[in-house]
Amino acid sequence: MTINVLAAYRRRGIASQLLKYILDKAKLDPTIKEVYLHVQVGNDEAKQFYMSHGFEDHGIIKDYYKRIEPADCFILKMQLSQN
């Protein structure tokens, strides 16, 4: 799944609403214990957005992307349940 908000509509809370909706739905499924995502290294705005919503940095995957530079990505995770 990809979440993207056009530049003209950023800073209006749209991405936060989308993320909240997705996480709320995921929390309803007891088989989903955690959510993880990747953010391209260098996309500091996106990384900070997810970190401000409770995601934690769990390292970097080298050469994750094949057609864009930089090719590395951060892995961000959020625990949904303690079980």
C-alpha positions in Angstrom: 0.0 0.0 0.0 1.2 3.5 -0.8 0.1 6.6 1.0 0.8 9.9 -0.8 -0.7 13.3 -0.6 -0.2 15.8 -3.4 2.1 18.7 -2.4 -0.7 21.3 -2.7 -2.7 19.4 0.0 0.1 18.7 2.5 0.2 20.2 6.0 -3.6 19.9 6.2 -3.8 16.7 8.3 -4.9 14.5 5.4 -2.0 12.1 5.7 -2.5 11.9 9.4 -6.2 11.1 8.9 -5.3 8.4 6.3 -2.7 6.8 8.6 -5.1 6.9 11.6 -7.8 5.2 9.5 -5.4 2.5 8.3 -4.0 1.8 11.8 -7.5 1.8 13.4 -8.6 -0.8 10.8 -5.4 -2.9 11.4 -6.0 -2.8 15.2 -9.4 -4.5 14.7 -7.7 -7.6 13.3 -6.2 -9.6 16.1 -3.8 -11.4 13.8 -2.0 -8.1 13.0 0.5 -7.5 15.7 2.7 -4.9 14.1 2.9 -2.6 11.1 6.0 -1.8 9.2 6.9 0.4 6.3 9.8 1.7 4.4 10.9 5.2 3.7 13.5 6.2 1.2 16.7 7.4 2.8 16.8 11.1 2.3 13.0 11.5 2.6 13.4 13.1 6.1 10.0 14.7 6.0 8.3 11.3 5.5 10.4 9.7 8.1 9.7 12.4 10.7 6.0 12.2 9.9 5.8 8.4 10.7 8.1 8.8 13.8 5.7 11.5 15.1 2.9 9.0 14.8 4.6 6.3 16.9 6.7 4.4 14.4 10.2 3.5 15.5 13.4 3.3 13.3 14.5 -0.3 12.9 17.4 0.1 10.5 18.2 0.4 6.9 17.9 -1.9 4.0 20.7 -1.3 1.4 19.8 -1.3 -2.3 16.1 -1.8 -1.6 15.0 0.3 -4.6 16.0 -0.7 -8.0 15.1 2.3 -10.1 15.5 5.3 -7.9 18.3 6.9 -6.0 19.2 6.7 -3.2 18.4 3.0 -3.3 18.4 2.5 0.5 15.4 2.7 2.7 14.6 3.0 6.4 12.5 0.3 8.0 10.0 1.8 10.5 7.8 -0.3 12.7 4.9 0.1 15.1 3.6 -2.5 17.6 -0.2 -2.7 17.6 -0.5 -5.3 20.4 1.6 -6.8 23.1 0.4 -10.4 22.5 
